[in-house]
Amino acid sequence: MILTHRNPDGDAIGSTLALREYLEGAGHTAIAILPSDWPHMYGFLHGIHDAIVYDREKERTINLIKDATLIFLLDLNAIDRVDEMGPAVAGSDAPKILIDHHLDPEEDVATWMLSDPGASSTAELIYVFLEMLGQADKITPDMADALFTGIITDTGSFRFATNPRVFRVCGALKEAGAEDYRLQNKIYNSLTEKQLRLIGHCIANRMELIPECKTGIIHLTQEDFKDFSIGRGDTDGIVNYILMIRSMRIAIFITDQTNIVKLSFRSKGTTSVQELARTYFGGGGHRNAAGGASRKPLQEVLQEVKEILPKYLEQQGWTFRKEQSDHLK
């Protein structure tokens, strides 16, 4: 059984599919389970349509977890990241193997753990895992595509969270058959007209800059979700547009979803958003990419973020100076 986190991204999906193919090739019966549906842009990956989605088949999924003899937990650092499947996983006597690159893995979450916050992605660690087993030569072109997808999506096409090892891994994946140009094209040139118009709306109507904090905020209301018929994956990457502005160091994307407001944080260089997400919004992640949530109304969350930012950045050693800009006024 291979499990990953809810709202799976390219890293979660790529890691899961590659590991399943390896295990099947080694003669095991391997089942991949995603807590919720996957974004449409990953539909080209080999084997994704065979993954079981918990939200579609809840009873079947729980029964499969109960029957599992070995459970892999990928791209997560706590059982609750598998959402409603958590109690069944925690209650299983099957040995558990966790492979992940997030900070502070939950104690006793697994029997064996490969945890490396310095890794670019869990996909990178799946390659390391196969190397440890002496099985890296078993990587097929489809596995290489899946792992390369995980790496490029979690590093923003090598713009952040890189390390020397990940480039060596990508070289090996290329030799194993990964088609990097095709993957980049499939993932980043697959927008629908609706998605492109949504990006324009976010930048033109929903972006607010806070120059003294070198921070930009984009928010989406429930009305925006209705007007643009926003579905899974439609907002992926929007937060990164703020960081294209030279003076911006932090980007925050806030969405008002049903019964919850979600926050995504991104940053440049040594500026950390991980502690911001964890301390104030019950989340976590990495230095340059993190997420959190709040049960407060959207406008209260927006105000809270603006009040917290200066205090948080002062704790990070920032010195503030009011910046004037006719354009920003």
Buried (B, 14 or more C-beta within 10 A) or exposed (E): BBBBBBBBBBBBBBBBBBBBBBBEBEEEEBBBBBBBBBBBBBEBBBBBEEBBBBEEEEEEBBEBBBEBEBBBBBBBBBBBBBBBBBEBBEEBEBEBBBBBBBBEBBEEBBEEBBBBBEBBBBBBBBBBBBBEEEEBEBBBEBBBBBBBBBBBBBBBEEEBBBBEBBEEBBEBBEEBBBBBEEBBEBBEEBBEEEBEEBBEBBBEEBBBBBBBBBBBBBBBBEEBBEEBEBBEBBBBBBBBBBBEEEEBBBBBBBBBEEEEBBBBBBBBEEBBBBBBBBBBBEBBBBBBBBBBBBEEEBEEBBEBBBEBBBEBBEEEEBEEEEEEEEEEE
